[in-house]
Amino acid sequence: SSSSSSSTSSTSHNEVPRQQQVQFPVSKLIRVGYYELEKTIGNGNFAVVKMATHVVTKSKVAIKIIDKTKLNEENLAKIFREVHIMKRLRHPHIIRLYQVMETEKMIYLVTEYAPGGEIFDHLVKNGRMAEPEARRVFHQIVQAVHYLHRQKVVHRDLKAENLLLDADNNIKLADFGFSNEYTPGVPLNTWCGSPPYAAPEIFEGRQYDGPRADVWSLGVVLYVLVCGVLPFDGPTMQSLRSVVISGKFRIPFFMSGECEKLIRHMLVVEPERRLSILQILAHHWMSGDGYSSEPELVVERGSPEMSVQVSPQLNQLVIESMLTLPDLDVDTLLQAVQGNAFNHVSAIYNLLVDQ
Ligand SMILES: CC1(C)C(=O)N([C@H]2C=Cc3c(O)cccc32)c2nc(Nc3ccccc3)ncc21
């Protein structure tokens, strides 16, 4: 029931007291670690992803909650590989892993939250992108994949559904479930990714060069951004397979000549003849109409910025953490200060630094 508030000092006597809003009791807060769980943003077969807020920093994060008891050996190994890879990545256009919490039955991956959702949904809602917008977005995607390949990681599941957007409509590459480390020159052979984005050599079940297969998927992504539809599609896997292997796709009237050239040099059936990432970045369409590609800040692995600098702000924070979160043990603090930890204190530090 609503209670009428007896008005306070500011109201003169003849004013009718304000009807106070009906106050609902605060819903029962579910806390995991130092995070309060909020709405569900994704449901996978073994995982649910929820938005959450850090109780100290008030930062918004996403938490991927995985029930280990529902996973077989293979999927469990995939999760640990995903975590192992994400721990090594630090790039403005790749979702950042902040913290890993594990109990007997559950794993909680605390990551950066991308409020803009999937670029796929953005295309469904707004239709195909104008080329200048597609150029800005695709440039960020190529930079993220270029960074991955420099870290000797292939994504293997690049698709519009895994390209998330942050609050400023910048790209945040997500979902490293299929990604893997690779050794240049050593071919891979695991069938991966989403069929409409998969390279011909993968459909043929042949061994394939990881980075070149990612480049094919990037070609499909660029086509989707500019056209709003898939270049290769079909009612059955068999018909899709044959159209991909044929390498035949249609260029709509509205696509610029430069964009067509770039796409035709990425969607090449022969992996060896496909453009490399560097050639894509150097392509005329990528610079476009005076598109100034300012170099993005990239924290390379092993660089001094990568290891946590014990800064005054961290010291201050450690003290505050001790005060507000009494049940922190000392080695959590020590690990965080040494850097490359993914625990409560390093999460607080990195969430504040990124804020
Ligand atoms: C933890 C992580 C990286 C993740 O696993 N997901 C899931 C959840 C939904 C989903 C998807 O729809 C596509 C890819 C990844 C995901 C995330 N989703 C978001 N934002 C979002 C916001 C509105 C709609 C969709 C995604 N931020 C971070 C993540």
PDBQT file of the ligand as one rigid body, heavy atoms in Angstrom, charges set to zero:
ROOT
HETATM    1  C1  LIG A 401      30.262 -12.834 -20.576  1.00  0.00    +0.000 C 
HETATM    2  C2  LIG A 401      30.043 -12.540 -22.058  1.00  0.00    +0.000 C 
HETATM    3  C3  LIG A 401      31.375 -12.454 -22.811  1.00  0.00    +0.000 C 
HETATM    4  C4  LIG A 401      29.164 -13.606 -22.638  1.00  0.00    +0.000 C 
HETATM    5  O1  LIG A 401      29.432 -14.815 -22.668  1.00  0.00    +0.000 OA
HETATM    6  N1  LIG A 401      28.024 -13.055 -23.109  1.00  0.00    +0.000 N 
HETATM    7  C5  LIG A 401      26.956 -13.823 -23.719  1.00  0.00    +0.000 C 
HETATM    8  C6  LIG A 401      25.591 -13.449 -23.276  1.00  0.00    +0.000 C 
HETATM    9  C7  LIG A 401      24.764 -13.287 -24.363  1.00  0.00    +0.000 C 
HETATM   10  C8  LIG A 401      25.594 -13.389 -25.541  1.00  0.00    +0.000 A 
HETATM   11  C9  LIG A 401      25.277 -13.275 -26.912  1.00  0.00    +0.000 A 
HETATM   12  O2  LIG A 401      23.981 -13.076 -27.285  1.00  0.00    +0.000 OA
HETATM   13  C10 LIG A 401      26.294 -13.391 -27.860  1.00  0.00    +0.000 A 
HETATM   14  C11 LIG A 401      27.615 -13.593 -27.456  1.00  0.00    +0.000 A 
HETATM   15  C12 LIG A 401      27.965 -13.708 -26.091  1.00  0.00    +0.000 A 
HETATM   16  C13 LIG A 401      26.909 -13.621 -25.202  1.00  0.00    +0.000 A 
HETATM   17  C14 LIG A 401      28.027 -11.693 -22.962  1.00  0.00    +0.000 A 
HETATM   18  N2  LIG A 401      27.088 -10.806 -23.340  1.00  0.00    +0.000 NA
HETATM   19  C15 LIG A 401      27.353  -9.492 -23.079  1.00  0.00    +0.000 A 
HETATM   20  N3  LIG A 401      26.449  -8.562 -23.463  1.00  0.00    +0.000 N 
HETATM   21  C16 LIG A 401      25.214  -8.760 -24.082  1.00  0.00    +0.000 A 
HETATM   22  C17 LIG A 401      24.228  -7.825 -23.801  1.00  0.00    +0.000 A 
HETATM   23  C18 LIG A 401      22.977  -7.980 -24.395  1.00  0.00    +0.000 A 
HETATM   24  C19 LIG A 401      22.708  -9.060 -25.246  1.00  0.00    +0.000 A 
HETATM   25  C20 LIG A 401      23.716  -9.994 -25.529  1.00  0.00    +0.000 A 
HETATM   26  C21 LIG A 401      24.965  -9.846 -24.943  1.00  0.00    +0.000 A 
HETATM   27  N4  LIG A 401      28.481  -9.044 -22.472  1.00  0.00    +0.000 NA
HETATM   28  C22 LIG A 401      29.434  -9.951 -22.088  1.00  0.00    +0.000 A 
HETATM   29  C23 LIG A 401      29.200 -11.308 -22.324  1.00  0.00    +0.000 A 
ENDROOT
TORSDOF 0
